[in-house]
Structure formats: C-alpha cells, structure tokens
Amino acid sequence: MKFKNSQEGFTLIELLVVIAIIGILSSVVLASMNTARKKARDARRQADLKSLQLALESYYDTNSAYPVQTTEVDVSSSTLGGLTSGGYITALPDDPSSSQNYRYISASGGSAYCLGANLEGTPPTPADTCPSGTKVSGGSVDYMVGQ
C-alpha cells in the first residue's frame, strides 16, 4: 500500500490574510453606515423644521401673528403648545438625538420667527440673524426664518 502524503487545508498565513481583509472591509462598512445615520438624522431635523414652519404659517393665517417668544426656547416648551391644541400640528417634534432640541424665537408682536436645529453634517447656508437681530445659539445650525 502506498500512502499519499498530501496536506489539505489552509496555512496559518492564509487564514490571517483573510481575517485581515474581512476586518478592513467591515470597518469601511461601519464607517459609511455612521455617515449615513448622521445624514438621516439631519434630513429628519430639516423635515421637522419644515413641518413646524407649515404649522406656524397656518397659525399666522388664523391669528395674524406668530406665537410670541422674545427669548430663545426649546420647541417642546409651552410657548408652542398652541400649535398642537389648535390642530396646526399633531405633535411637536423631538430631535432624533436626545441631547439636542429644536429652538424657537419670535419678534415682539409675533411679526417674525426663527426656528433652529443643530445639524451633525455640513449645514446649509443659514440666515445670519433671527428676529430682532437675535441669533439662535448652537454650532452648526439650520435656520428657518419666517416673516
């Protein structure tokens, strides 16, 4: 009888190369997923601001003024509670990340307003100032100004 002395299988170096390639590919995928998540949260923020803008415009059509708030407040505050109770919007939106809030300020008399949200990605070119020259605080902020 003749025995064949052949070794079948992978060497240790081949296995290590495959594991390294899989690790590199998975890190690239995870990095791109984080970027996509940031963009998705920013898109939601902008959509939320747009729905708030529409609610504020409807409120203005009915009341001939925007809700008056001369100092910056979180959108979840009682100042904008009239939007939900008046049927202009079903619920005040919350920011996708729990550490941030949408902000609202209006000119005295309710003739103009400004909404703001912190964006994680590259922000669009914002309006420089809100009513009465007040800036909505924050770093990368998307502004929606209504007059």
Residue pairs with C-beta under 8 A, 6 or more apart in sequence:
38 120
38 121
39 121
41 96
41 97
41 120
42 119
42 120
42 121
42 142
44 96
45 95
45 96
45 102
45 117
45 118
45 119
45 142
46 117
46 142
48 93
48 95
48 102
48 117
49 102
49 115
49 117
49 142
49 144
50 144
51 89
51 93
52 75
52 80
52 83
52 89
52 92
52 93
52 102
52 104
52 115
52 144
53 115
53 144
53 146
54 89
55 83
55 88
55 89
56 66
56 67
56 83
56 88
56 113
56 115
56 146
57 146
58 88
59 66
59 67
59 82
59 83
59 86
59 88
60 66
60 110
60 146
62 86
63 110
65 109
65 110
65 111
66 106
66 110
66 111
66 112
66 113
66 146
67 79
67 80
67 82
67 83
67 104
67 106
67 110
67 113
68 79
68 106
68 108
68 109
68 110
69 77
69 79
69 80
69 104
69 105
69 106
70 105
70 106
70 107
70 108
70 132
71 105
72 103
72 104
72 105
72 116
72 134
72 136
72 137
73 79
73 103
73 104
73 105
74 101
74 102
74 103
74 104
75 92
75 93
75 101
75 102
75 103
75 104
75 115
76 92
76 94
76 101
76 102
77 104
79 104
80 92
80 104
81 92
82 88
83 89
83 92
84 90
84 91
84 92
93 102
94 101
95 101
95 102
95 117
95 118
97 120
100 117
100 118
102 115
102 116
102 117
103 115
103 116
103 117
103 136
103 137
103 138
104 113
104 114
104 115
104 116
105 113
105 114
105 130
105 131
105 134
105 136
106 112
106 113
106 114
106 131
107 113
107 131
107 132
108 132
111 131
111 147
112 130
112 131
112 145
112 146
112 147
113 130
113 131
113 145
113 146
114 127
114 130
114 131
114 134
114 136
114 143
114 144
114 145
114 146
115 136
115 143
115 144
115 145
115 146
116 130
116 136
116 137
116 138
116 141
116 142
116 143
116 144
117 141
117 142
118 138
118 139
118 140
118 141
119 140
119 141
119 142
120 140
121 140
122 140
123 140
123 141
123 142
124 142
126 141
126 142
126 143
127 143
127 145
128 135
129 135
130 136
130 143
130 145
131 145
131 147
136 143
